[in-house]
Amino acid sequence: MDAEFFCRHSEMCKTLANDKRQMILATLRDGELSVGDISERTGIPQANVSQHLAKMRAAGVVTTRREGTFIYYAIANPKLIQAFDLITEVMKEQRG
């Protein structure tokens, strides 16, 4: 591992270090959804969801699939959910 790796690692962590993006990630854990579906389930306005998804897509966190006029988003790699769950476990353990 070199400096470039750690730079990319840091950028991925920065992308995920946002409460709204974490909510979106948790919402997508069970499968792909449209922006409207994500907005409805999280309570985040659609325009904001779209902005966050664009950043997540640029970082390789989510992928897209177009069906007609709808774009569906999905988690790019299931290991992201595993990492999310591990951090959640650590937080629960720290609360005691």
C-alpha positions in Angstrom: 0.0 0.0 0.0 1.3 3.4 -1.0 0.3 7.0 -0.5 -2.1 6.9 -3.5 -4.0 4.0 -1.8 -4.3 5.9 1.5 -5.5 9.0 -0.4 -8.2 6.9 -2.2 -9.1 5.3 1.2 -9.5 8.7 2.8 -11.7 9.9 -0.1 -14.0 6.9 0.4 -14.2 7.5 4.1 -15.0 11.2 3.5 -17.8 10.2 1.1 -19.3 8.0 3.8 -18.7 10.4 6.7 -22.0 12.1 6.2 -25.2 11.3 8.2 -27.5 11.7 5.1 -25.3 9.4 3.0 -25.2 6.9 5.7 -29.0 7.0 5.8 -29.1 6.5 2.1 -26.6 3.6 2.3 -28.7 1.9 5.0 -31.9 2.4 2.9 -30.2 0.7 -0.1 -29.0 -2.3 1.9 -32.0 -4.4 0.8 -31.9 -3.5 -2.9 -32.1 -0.9 -5.5 -34.4 2.1 -5.2 -35.2 5.3 -7.2 -34.5 8.8 -5.8 -38.1 9.2 -5.0 -38.2 5.9 -3.0 -35.1 6.9 -1.1 -36.5 10.3 -0.4 -39.7 8.8 0.9 -38.0 6.3 3.1 -35.4 8.7 4.6 -37.4 11.9 4.7 -34.5 13.7 2.9 -35.8 16.0 0.1 -35.4 14.6 -3.4 -33.0 17.3 -4.5 -30.7 16.6 -1.6 -30.9 12.8 -2.2 -29.9 13.4 -5.8 -26.9 15.5 -4.8 -25.7 12.9 -2.3 -26.2 10.1 -4.7 -24.1 11.9 -7.3 -21.2 12.1 -4.8 -21.7 8.5 -3.8 -21.7 7.4 -7.5 -18.6 9.4 -8.2 -16.8 7.7 -5.3 -18.0 4.2 -6.5 -20.3 3.7 -3.5 -23.4 3.2 -5.6 -24.2 2.1 -9.2 -27.2 3.0 -11.4 -29.6 1.3 -13.7 -32.0 3.1 -16.0 -35.5 1.8 -16.6 -37.5 4.1 -18.8 -37.5 7.5 -17.2 -36.4 6.1 -13.8 -32.9 5.6 -12.5 -32.4 3.0 -9.8 -29.5 3.1 -7.4 -27.8 0.2 -5.7 -24.8 -0.4 -3.5 -21.8 -1.0 -5.6 -20.2 -3.5 -3.3 -21.9 -5.5 -0.5 -18.7 -5.2 1.6 -19.7 -1.5 2.1 -22.6 -2.7 4.2 -20.3 -5.1 6.1 -18.1 -2.2 6.9 -21.1 -0.1 8.0 -22.3 -2.9 10.2 -18.9 -3.4 11.8 -18.7 0.3 12.7 -22.3 0.1 14.1 -21.2 -2.9 16.3 -18.2 -0.9 17.6 -20.4 2.0 18.5 -22.8 -0.3 20.3 -20.0 -1.8 22.3 -18.6 1.6 23.2 -22.0 2.6 24.7 -21.7 -0.4 27.0 
